[in-house]
């Protein structure tokens, strides 16, 4: 009896997928696959030789790649895939869950806000050599945060998938550039006009797509985005086409230009001129614009219009049965989202001093949408985190010069940014399919504020 | 108002819904391509009444709802919503001619709903609705759901969001009032403890209540509920009844509801409208509708004992039995009278030998007596059975049906002796291929009469009630035509189907209910879903058990499908 018992145990061990032998076997299969595939891709190399091509065998690289895959697969099997207590589960347990994240999100937001407030001085103090580069990056990130918040109204709150958001960015930028070029209007006067014009375009775009849902809505908005860009590209007499518009005026500080010499900002306040002052000024402009966007969005969420947007995302037919004019509600979402896009565009124009249609390709729309989706639809903090990670992360790759010492002098990490970007996106979507911050905060509370899990919240049209 | 309430339900000549309708649907037709979902439907919904719209599945009830609430644009017809008492007929006519959508009048206002978009119907005409498949904003809290319902007044209070963004105190006050109203309805729907939970988290019954609360937050004058009791347990149903009565009595809101739960309908409805295939077949107080034979026939999908009482059916039967019109009254009661007839015959001492071509006066007298008894008895029994308010219509009819069921075989056996035989003698002159049964006015109906035999084949007749759509009454009529077996029905061609359909006075139903297809399956010894239920005794209107000859089972694999 004892014999059969132990035999059984051995048999179970042999059949147990979590046993060490099974893990090794699995890793060996993976290594074999790499040996077959890698033989041609890694093991053989063609070199130009006199009189044609020369085949060179790279056995070393081939064997190393097999060993790397074998070891990697074995480790994965032992610690994640074929074990009773995967490491990932421990990580997941250590990570705060959706509802527990609520308090963290609040504190995170305050910390981020405090840091953003003093950011330029932080960099000028601690990184005096690289302050210009860092503040410029902060301006870029802040622009994307603002764009993300603007798009969040349309996609996150109203649930209307807009793949052509960059069109409003372009309308804002070109509005200011053209107003400055033809009418000689300054930044501060052009800023609201650019917002209004973009909002009008939002309504113009919104009308035809009101009846569309889902994939059709996404395709048509994408087409509208491209139409705007193509018009800007081809209307040469008016927009200067692919040559773009240059010499766009810089913003002034209550009429004071941030320039060297007489009558400038530094001269007026009696401080020494430093080119960094202009960057700090630009940073605070976009910071305040982004704050306004956030403030208005948060306020609107607590107003009937914001609740109607979210209700529209949840169930359009029920909205209509409650007397909500869904047409107007959708149009306000489109136009307010577009307005913030217009503000951001106008800021973009004044920061760059030069714009061309090339800055407003579909890739921009995709990045903004990715920021919103990664951050979590409808989440304001999520957009901030996603912007910092995506825009900041890609730019930081440029600074990883030390990697050249590891991978050789030809290594340029920027070339791999799309690869890393894609990988990060896949990981986040696997780990948190509804974005980083996926819970929803109720807009009105009777007794106790309870965050609503992502599984309850509808995603609206086109998801 | 006092006069109106006292007259309610008592004065049949001008019921409340005709005198003071809050909603009038006039000649409403809704076509989807070739399908007429609702055909020329007219009805009134009384102010302060709970009106139930009932009917079998696919009768067009939800289509009517969608037309009233603007989700469909009716093909034809007028839908008038009235604020303020009375019909305001002059204002309605002027409004109709003016081409406007609504008009304020001395008494209030009138609205033409067929001209208004859905959101205006809720906002302006104050018609709120709920949905058959609950449509809550699942990711929003219960309280938020109720605030969304108050969107329009809050939008005005927030200065169309501008004042709200600036944080004006007037908006805060308006929002507090909205929350108070929401809490009021949460208290009355017993949901106040769940106010901060997402709506999708609520159990089913609570979601149904929340949907009603949400509709009430729009301050409607007419509340349209699409199957509010669907999926509720008896206790929840009872609570729903109380809620609806409260809404009607305390808030003076008229309620129009679609409901399949007859317990709810019969208990709370002041007025019941019955639809079948897009046509109104009955309209009146609950008591009246409940006993309307047309309703029973349509609602249960098969003919009932009571339909035999309908004059046109009686006439047809008279023709079948070959009696002269004078004898109609006495001879046309075979179905219901059979049992009593037997008793009467014993009493009169007759040997009950009615094989001859002429009838004895004794038999005639017995028939007359029986019909007299029938005229009073079933009706009283039925109304007494229906007195417990919670009993369902189905249950009521089922009980009367069960009483009738034992009678049926007797008549089936008796009829060929009394009716078919003498007729057969006369029919011998007709074409040999034609039915052995001669119907006096067979030519009056389109199509051709199906072949019938005088007697069932050896082994007895099939239980035709196992075909969905054939009840005992129809079975009797079919037997009278010489149709005894499933294979006879299975052999019907289009012309025969048309003839029988028109003869049985329900053209189109045979095709719709697919008698021929069912009969084909049954004739082969197969089973349909319906016949299985009949055999288990689950179908009140069919005769359970294995009465009659069972078709020989050829293959089990060929078993029928629903």
Interface residues (C-beta under 8 A of the other chain):
Chain A: X296 X299 X300 X302 X303 X304 X305 X307 X308 X310 X311 X313 X314 X315 X317 X318 X319 X320 X321 X322 X323 X324 X325 X326 X332 X440 X442 X443 X444 X445 X446 X447 X448 X449 X450 X452 X453 X456 X457 X458
Chain B: X69 X70 X71 X118 X119 X120 X121 X122 X123 X128 X129 X131 X135 X136 X137 X138 X139 X140 X141 X143 X144 X147 X148 X149 X150 X151 X152 X154 X155 X158 X160 X161 X164 X165 X167 X171 X175 X179 X183 X195 X196 X197 X198 X200 X201 X214 X215 X218
